Amino acid sequence: MTPTPLPIPEGGREHTGIRSTTDVTSPAGAAVAGKVEPLRTIFTERLGGAAEYIVIPALALVAALIAFGIFVALFGKNPLDLYFYMYQGAFGTWFSWQNTLTRAAPLILTALCTALPAQLGLVIIGGEGALLMGALAATSTALLLQGAPPLVVQTGMALAGMTVGGAWIAMSGGLQHYRGVNETISSLLLVYIAFALLNHLVEGPMRDPASLNKPSTSEIGAANMIATIPGTDVHWGLVFGIVAAILAYLLIFHTTFGFAARIAGGNVRAAKAVGLGVGRLVLIVCFLAGAAAGLAGMVEVAAVQGRTNANLAAGYGFTGILVAFLARHNPLAIIPVALLLGGINASGGLLQRRLGLPDASVLVLQGMIFVAVLASETLYGRFRIFRPGARA
């Protein structure tokens, strides 16, 4: 028995089964198709944009590794051995993983010190200074609260480190907005001021008389140290960093405050025209950025060093700049990038032992990665494979 054709609507076509709800020849079907096509285009463009932000930094990283391999080959070393020992030193064993995770903790926090102001169009590179000032503030608080319960001391250390670190970076933001001082230069100069204050206080008023060969402050006490995550040798600072990165992502991309900050970063004049308090945004965002780096300083004191000394100036703040740029200033992307850069730092000792390379050779690699990432900025938007819907 053959099915009876359905009535043919005016301007339509014959149906021999179930009536189609997306008949593009009918007015309703045309409207639906017209809506579906832009949605497909938007989805394709977003997917292509996300792929572009992953592929191009990855290619920059690969190019830097190849260049570093050539550099090492000039000194008679096998580049393949180099890559093998880098992997072994970073991720090859559980011990290597723990070393990498421990180094990644301060990198996540100092990277946020650059990534958050970048949402406002500011280039802040003073995370190292905020880390040192946060460490000094945390140590001073711990020494003042001797005898208090460990939780009280640790909380006070965290608050002090975040407050002082936040104020340190907020100075750069305030100088830029209210006085027109370049924030990149001012934040870098503040790093050297922080170094000077660290040396003065550690070698002078805060010096422990028992520290003869290496000036240091008094110890904060074993009871006030941050414990390690159960089953590992990784301290809780890693969790602090991950939580801070997630909160920063939610703040910037899922709140009206973050939307206002991104508007101000895209066009300051437009932000002022619609009544946004740009100065307030600059101060708050820079304070939060510095607070993250200050927390990193507190963690280094309370989980690693146990006191303040010159070892705190390990370059985490400068490496955090590279992490932020490689992650395209995305707080969530900072987490895996910090793991990668932390692994590269952790492999330095193994490269020194097995290949005879200086431990600081990883700094050369970091410099190459930074140059490659900056050079790759010109590639965004140039490949149609990431924009399939774009017209030539």
N, C-alpha and C positions, 0 to 999 in steps of 0.2 A: 504494500500500500504506500503510495507516494505521498509525501507531506504536502499539505495545501499551502501554497505560497502566501505569506502575509501580505496585507495590503501595502502597496507602494506609496509612501508619503510623497507629497509634492516636493519635487526637487531632490528626491532620495533615490535609493536603489533597491532592488528586490532582495528580500530576506527569505531564506529557505530553512531556517532553524531558529535558534534562540536569537532574539533581537539584540544587536550590538549596542552597548551604551556609549561607545566611542566612535560612532559613525561620523567621520570627518566631513562627509558631504552635507550633514545636517547642521543647522546653526549651533545646536548644543554640542555636537561632536566637535565641530570646528573650535568652539570655545575651549573645550577640554584639551584638545590637541595643542591649542595655542598656549595653554598654561603648562602642559607637560614638557614642551620643548624648552622653554626657558629654565625650568627646574633641572632638566638634564644638562643644559649648558652650564648652569651655576655649579652643579655637582661635579661636572667634568673639570671646570676651571679650578675649583677648590682642591680636588684630588690632584690635579696637575701641579698646582701651587705648592701643596704639601710635599709632593714628590721632589719638586725642584729644591725646596729648602733642605731636603735630606741628601739628594744626589750631589748637588754642587759642593757643599762642605765636605762630603765624603771623598769626592774627587780631589779636592784641595788637600785633604789629609793624605791620600794616597800619593799625590805628587810630592808632598813634603817628605814622605817616607822614602820614596825613590831617590829624591835629591840627597837625603841624608845617607842613604846606602852608597851612592856614588862618592859622597864626601868621605865616608869611612874607607871605601875601596882605594882611594888615593893614598891612604896610609897603610896599605897592604893587608887590610882585613877583609874577610869574606862577608858581603852584605847579607847572604842567606843566614850565616851564623848570627849576624846582628839581629835580624828579625826573629830568629828562633829564641835567642836568649832574652830579647825584649818580651816576647810572649811568656816565656817561662818565668821571668821575674815579675810579671804583672798578673798573669792568670793561670800559670801552669800548675800550681799546687794550692792546697788550702792555705798554707802559710803565705803564699804570694797574694792570694785573694784577700786575706785579712790585712796584709800590709797595704794593699791597694785601697781597700775600704776605709782604713784609718786615715790615709792621705786624702781621700775624696771628701771627707767630712768638712774640713775647713775650705776646700775648693768650692763646694756648693754654696757656702755662706758668703765667701768673698766674691764669687761670681754674681750673686744677687746684688752686691754693692755696685756693680757696673750695669747689670741688666735692668734694674728698676728705674734708675734715672734715665736710661736710654728710651724708656717709654715717653719721656718728656722731651726727647731730643737732646739730652745732656750726655756728654762723654766724661764720665767720672772714672778716674784711674787711681783713686786714693785708698783702695781697700786695704793695702798694707799698713798705712798709717792708722786707719780706724781699728784694725786688728791689734796693733801694738798698744794703742790708747785703751782699748777695751781690756786688754790683758793687764795693763797697769792698774786700771780702775778695779778690776775683779780681784787682783792680788791685794790691793789696799783694803778693800772691803773685807776680804777673808781675814786679814791680820787684825782689823779693828773688831771683828766679831768672834775672836778667839774665845772658846768656851761656850758659844751658842750651839744649839742642835745642828747637826750637819745639813739638814734640809733647809734650815733658815740661812745658814752660811752660803749654800749653793744658790739658793734663790736670790739672796742679796748680791752675790757675785754676778749672776746672770743679768739682773736689773741694772747694776752699776756698769757692767761692760757694754750693754746695749745702749744705755743712756749716753755714756761718754762717746762711744763709737758713732751713735746717731748724730750727736751734736757736732762731732768732728766733720762729718760729711755735709751736714746741713750748712756749715759755714761756707763751703764751696758753692752750694746751691744759692744761698743768700747773696754771696758776693757777685755771682753771675746775674741774678735777677735784679738786684737793687743797685749794684754799682757797675755792672757791665764787665766784670772781670772774667776772663776766659776760665771756665770751670775745669777744663783739662789741665791747664797750667797750675791753677791754684790747688787742685786736689793733689797733684804730683808734688808741689812744693810743701804741702802739709805733711806728706810722707817723710820728708827730710826733717821737718820740725819734730815729728813724732819720734824719729830715730834719735834726735838730739836730746829730747826729753827722757827717752828710755835710758840712754847712756848716762845722763846726768843723775837721774834718780837711782838707778841701779848701782852706780859707782859712788854715789854720795849719800843722800839722806835715807834711802831705803836699803842700803847694802847690809847684808848679813856679815858681821865681822868674821864668821867662820869660813866664808867663801874667799879664800886667799888667791888662788890662781885664776879663777873665773868668777868675776863679780856677779852676785845674784842677790835677790831679796831673800828674806826668810821663807821657809816652807809654809805652805798653807795648812799642812797637817794631813796625815793619811786619812783621817776620818772624813775630811772634807773633799776628798777626791771623788770624781765621777766614776762609777763602777763600769764594768764592761758588760756587754750584752751576754746573757747566759749562753754558755756553750761556745763562746768565741773569745778572741782577744781584741775585739773591736769595741771601742767605747760608745756610749750613748750619744755622743756628738753627731754620729752619722744619722741617727734618727732625728735629732734636732734639725739637721740640715735638710733632710727630706721633707719633714713637716713644714719647715719654713718655705721651701720651694713650692709646695702644694698651696700653702696659704697665699703666697705671692701671686701664683697663677690665678687663684680664685679672686683675689683682690683686683688684679689688673683686667681680667677678661670677663668677670661675672659680677661686677658691682658698678653702680653709677659713678663711684669715685674713680675707679679704674678707667671707665669710659671717658670721664672728664679729663683724666690725665693724658689719655691717648689723643684726645681732641686737641689739647694744648700742645702736645708733642708734634702733631701734624701741622697745625697752623695757629701760632700764638695770637695773631691778630683776630682770627675768627673766634678763638676762645674768649678773648677779651670782649669782642663785639656782642657775644651772647651772654655776657655777664659772669663768666667763670673767674674765680679768684686764682689767677695763675701763680701769684706769689705764694699763696697758701699751699697750692698743689706742689710747688717746687720744694718748699720747706718740709712738708710732710713726707713726700716720696724720698727725698734725700736723707731725711732722718731715719726712715725705715731701712733704707739701703745701708746706711752706716751702722744701724743697730744689728743688722745681720753680720757684718764684718766684726763688730764689737763682740757679738756672741761667739764668733769663731775664736777670737782672742781669749775669751773666758774659757772655752772648751780646751784650748791648747794648754792653758794653765792648770785647769782642774782635772784634766784627763791624761795629760802627757807629761808636762814639765814639773808640775807641783810647785812652781815658783816662777818668777819673772827673771829672765836673763837674755843674753844676746841670741840664744838659740831660737827665740820666738821669731826673729827676723829671718825666716826660712824661705821667703819669697812666695808664700801662698797667695798673698794679695795680688802680686803681679801675674801669677799663673791664672788666677781667677779672672783676670781681664781676657785672657785667651779663651778660657772656658765660656765666658759670656758671649764673645764674638762668634765662636764656633757654634754655639747653640742658638745664634740669631736672637739673643736676648729673650728667649722663651724660658720662663722659670722651670717648666717641666722638662724641657730638653736639656737643661743644665745638669740634671741628675746623671743621665748616661754619659754625657760629655765629661763630667767631673770624674766619673769612674775611669774613663779612657785616659785622661791626663794624669790622674792619680796613679794608674798602672804604669804609664811611661816614667813618672818620677820614681816609682818603686823599683823599676828595672835598672836604675842607674848603678846600684851597687853590684848587681850581677854582671853587668857589662864591664865594670871595672875589674872584677875578679877573673872573668873568663876570657875577655878580649884585650885586657890591658888598656881600655879606654878610660879617660878621666871621668870621674863621677859626674862632673859638670857637663859632660857631653850631651846629656839629655836637654840641657838648656839651649844648646845649639839646635837641636831638633824642635824644641818649642818655638824658637825664633823663626825657623823655616816654616813651621805650621802657621804662625801668625802672618808672615808675609804672604803665604799661599792663600790664606783665608781672605786677607785684604784684597789681593789681586782677583780673587774669584767674585768679588762684589760686582764687577763689570759684566759678569755672565748672566745675571738674573734677567729674565725676560727676553733672552736672545734665542732660545731654543723652542721651536714650534711644537716639539714633541710633548712639552709640558703644557701647551696651550692649544689643544687640538681644535677648539672652536674658533680660534683667532683667525682673522683674515690676513692675508699677506699685504 
